[in-house]
Amino acid sequence: MSAPITRAEWDAKLKHAQDQAQRATKAELARNYSEAFELYVRAGQLFVWLLGNFPATASNDASVVAFAEPVAAGSSFDGLSGANAAQSRERLKQMATKVMARAEKIKAIRKDLRPVDRDALSQEEQSTILVSSSLINGLRYPIWNGSSTQASKHTQDAQPQLSPVQLRKGALYKRASEVAQAQDQGWTSKLKGSDIVQDIVTDCSFVAALEVAAEHDRLFGGQLATSALYPKDASGRIQPSPSGQYYVKLHINGAPRTVSIDDHLPYYPLAASTADGAASNSSAGQNHRLMCATSRDGQALWPALLEKAYLQIMGGYDFAGSNSSIDLYALTGWLPEHIFLRHAGFQREKTWHRLLAAWRAGKCMATAGTGKGRGTAQSDQDVAATITLESGLISSHNYAILDVLACGSRRFVKLMNPWRTAAGIRPAIAISAEEEHRVYGSNESLDDKLGRITIEANEQEAAVPLTFTVTWDDFCSHFDSLFLNWDPSLFENNVTVHSSWRASSATQSSGLPSRHPDPHFRLAVTLPSSIQGGKIGGPTAADASAEIWLLLARHITNTRSTLNEAVGAAEYIALHAFEDDHQASESGKLASTSAPALYKAKHKGAYVDGTHCLVRLKPPEHDDKQKHQHRSFTIVVSRRSESNALAPAQDVNYTLSVFSRYRMELSELQTRLPYCETVNGAWTARTAGGNATLSSFMSNPQYTLVVPAGAGEVQLQVMLECADRKMPVQVLLAYPGAGTGRVTHLTEGDVVLSSGMYHHGLALCSTSRPGAVGAQLRPGTYTLIASTFEAGMHGDFTLRVEATRPVTLKPIPQEGAGMFHRRLVSSWKRGVNACGSPANKAYLSNPGWRFSLERTGGVVARIKVETVRSSDGVRPYVNLALFAEDGALSEVASSGSYTDLTCGAAVERAKLRPGTYRLVASTYQPEVEAEFAVELYTTAKVDVVAV
């Protein structure tokens, strides 16, 4: 979060804006329109920022002075000396309007102007993003400034909308301070996790977050659960507000923000409250009971107040629940991590040791989520009637994790269903009550070390248990997600940037939407001479503090579910992290086409449909010869929508935060070069050729890229973006193949630029990226190849090429395009037709075919070995030769030297006269057994007969 702007800084920005406008006017008068356009735009951006950050002390703005130069011929700005705040704001608006009007006029007459890039890391841009993200569902939530009295002027005009279930139950908004209570409303007594319940609001994720925070406070001390609620006393404990006004600090949209609420809360009608018998004793049973998050006796206010503040942002009490780690992050600022237990890459053992070590140290809180079942019941109702999974768990539901423990070689997780009516319901996967007592009884040494009791006395005496325990194996088998929240104090350093994904815009050439490239950042990290153990300890625990964590948060502007459904499909975000490989650039070797490199990317970016995405990067092994090592990563901040995967329709703000124990620098990378060419393509049944180790690689979509001659070399960046965010893709720039330029295979030295290992949904390569073989590109003709990792993967893609000089991009036709096609399948059999090269007398006994041409035409043929039958299993060297049957059987075309390439051997387009021809397929060595196919293309339809 940016520090508050001072008056001196504001005045300096004003002077800079005025200087920019004056320089723009001079440039325009000098007919330097490109410079004038950029200066006008930047001056306008500064004036807008100055308006949004107008200082509270600006009652007499003598600093807002007149321009020394006119903004346009014959016009000038009046001075604002002695103007009051309202007049000064009005003058700033006029200044912004005039400079932007000049910019628009220049843009209208000069079509060759380059758009003015935004400086994403500038103070103005950072502040503008945070201010614009203050508006959610039409209500403004200002940035928290550290004072509990800051929001006194922000009063709550309307209460959050009640849910349909609450309305059916007769919920009434009442002031908590006016409701007579027998209890102290939870202000002085500290609640433990199992004391907090959900009631009938469908916010299991938020209540589970409250429960784990309260349990963490009980186990390790502190006030995490109530840290967001104000006012507080001198010791930092929450206290009732005499005025009924409360302020809640929630981490939303890139910064802690102020949510102002009053103590109007939803209550059950008195008769219903008494009839329900939900109170814990007869005296409390006569009191009004809260119809929202509260304590088990229905009296505690602080859970209800925190819930009200959060659900006010989320659009009301009709909240469908979410990811509990995101809710807990909003409450506490602890970093959210979502672990998908059903993912193929989930590591059960490693995750357990990492979780247990962090849990014991108090550095981690945890919740869990189930998958979809027959229904999606999330509100507090009859649990027995809503079990939707064979495990006895509720589908699409969040559970609080209240303990993680090891008993000998066995591992256990203690959970709680937030529902009030869940007490006493033990899921089928839970261990028995007797075994649970044995487990906790044998774990006394650990409990003593942590200073906690094994099982709460009141829970032991209760007729119904409030929690249940499962083994770690059952937990991993029956839950879908493990949600973790990590103490940010694990990391000594952090850097944050607030920016936005730009909306799509129509291209001048086609008028179709053109997607702005995803923002790119360069993360430079300085590693110390030795990487030592981290703060959470444990020899087998993953050391969080020795990692680099990147947290992406998509800002929300409208959280009402009905509006979201009307707008369209889900939003997906991802972080792609590419480690810049300096060694590859020095060696120049084609590591990207080797089988191991193709298999797995170092840092995959998985798309998630939530608002937060965490990526953990492990630092590379340190070279003991160097005191310090410098590593850099290219970070791509990506967003997709199912409704329009390749062209988002509106600007969306985001925050990128990086946490590490190392020194870091985050800088914005230029993602737009002056000239751009974009093509849309697809991998189809014919063109989905797979990676370079496959014989079908040559079938992938390929494009001729022409870099025209000119002074100096050219900078180039290429982005391949797949509509299917899960498809692993790669883009290569190579020297062209013979003939049409189509590349049939790759050898060392063929590749000029590579996006590296296959990456889900997105592939990037650039001359300016560290790891590129050349810093710039020479003029000439090249071939671009877009591929998926496996053959047969179908999907649409967009290929975008940007350059510092105009380039052309044209598709290369497939081999044999526009010609008649015949597929000839045969085999070499030992003792029959495996007769080897022409050096052997029986050469013409090799498999062959005869065809005739009635008029002059062209022929293309390619042979590929499909199955090797020889005992050694080695792919044989093969050749295709074409003979004219003119009596002497003279050779008229050949594939050249025998080769064992996966793409086979080909007779390039040969021009033939009318006549009869014979095509012979041979291996270099005789007596080789293998199956093969010949793809024969002719300009006229011919009859082919096996010889």
Sequence and secondary structure as in RCSB ss.txt:
>XXXX:A:sequence
MSAPITRAEWDAKLKHAQDQAQRATKAELARNYSEAFELYVRAGQLFVWLLGNFPATASNDASVVAFAEPVAAGS
SFDGLSGANAAQSRERLKQMATKVMARAEKIKAIRKDLRPVDRDALSQEEQSTILVSSSLINGLRYPIWNGSSTQ
ASKHTQDAQPQLSPVQLRKGALYKRASEVAQAQDQGWTSKLKGSDIVQDIVTDCSFVAALEVAAEHDRLFGGQLA
TSALYPKDASGRIQPSPSGQYYVKLHINGAPRTVSIDDHLPYYPLAASTADGAASNSSAGQNHRLMCATSRDGQA
LWPALLEKAYLQIMGGYDFAGSNSSIDLYALTGWLPEHIFLRHAGFQREKTWHRLLAAWRAGKCMATAGTGKGRG
TAQSDQDVAATITLESGLISSHNYAILDVLACGSRRFVKLMNPWRTAAGIRPAIAISAEEEHRVYGSNESLDDKL
GRITIEANEQEAAVPLTFTVTWDDFCSHFDSLFLNWDPSLFENNVTVHSSWRASSATQSSGLPSRHPDPHFRLAV
TLPSSIQGGKIGGPTAADASAEIWLLLARHITNTRSTLNEAVGAAEYIALHAFEDDHQASESGKLASTSAPALYK
AKHKGAYVDGTHCLVRLKPPEHDDKQKHQHRSFTIVVSRRSESNALAPAQDVNYTLSVFSRYRMELSELQTRLPY
CETVNGAWTARTAGGNATLSSFMSNPQYTLVVPAGAGEVQLQVMLECADRKMPVQVLLAYPGAGTGRVTHLTEGD
VVLSSGMYHHGLALCSTSRPGAVGAQLRPGTYTLIASTFEAGMHGDFTLRVEATRPVTLKPIPQEGAGMFHRRLV
SSWKRGVNACGSPANKAYLSNPGWRFSLERTGGVVARIKVETVRSSDGVRPYVNLALFAEDGALSEVASSGSYTD
LTCGAAVERAKLRPGTYRLVASTYQPEVEAEFAVELYTTAKVDVVAV
>XXXX:A:secstr
      HHHHHHHHHHHHHHHHHHHHHHHTT HHHHHHHHHHHHHHHHHHHHT  TTTTS TTS   SS SSTT 
     TT  HHHHHHHHHHHHHHHHHHHHHHHHH TT       TTSHHHHHHHHHHTTEETTEE  B  S TTT
TTT    S     HHHHHTT EEEEGGGS  SS TTSSS   GGGEE TTSS HHHHHHHHHHHHHHHHH S TT
TTTEE B TTS B   TTSEEEEEEEETTEEEEEEEESEEEE  HHHHHHHT SSSHHHHTS  BSSSEETTS  
 HHHHHHHHHHHHTTSS      HHHHHHHHH  EEEEEETTSTT  HHHHHHHHHHHHHTT EEEEEE    S 
   SSS GGGT  STTS  TT EEEEEEEEEETTEEEEEEE   GGGTT   TTS  HHHHHHHHHTTHHHHHHH
T  SS HHHHHSSS S EEEEHHHHHHH SEEEEEE GGG SEEEEEEEEE   EE TTT SEE     EEEEEE
EE S     SS  TTS  GGGSEEEEEEE  S   HHHHHHH S EEEEEEEEE  HHHHHH   GGGSHHHHH 
 SS    BSSSEEEEEE      TT SSEEEEEEEEEEEEETTSTT  SS EEEEEEEEESSEEEEEE     SE
EEEEEEEE TTT   STTSGGGGGS EEEEEE   SS B EEEEEEESSTTSEEEEEEE   STT       TT 
EEEE  S EESEEEEETTSTT S SSB SEEEEEEEEESSTT  EEEEEEEEESS  EEEE   TTTTSEEEEEE
EEE TTTT   STTSTTGGGSSEEEEEESS EEEEEEEEEEEE STT     EEEEEEE SSS EEEEE  S B 
 TT EEEEEEEE SEEEEEEEEESSSS  EEEEEEEEESS    EE 
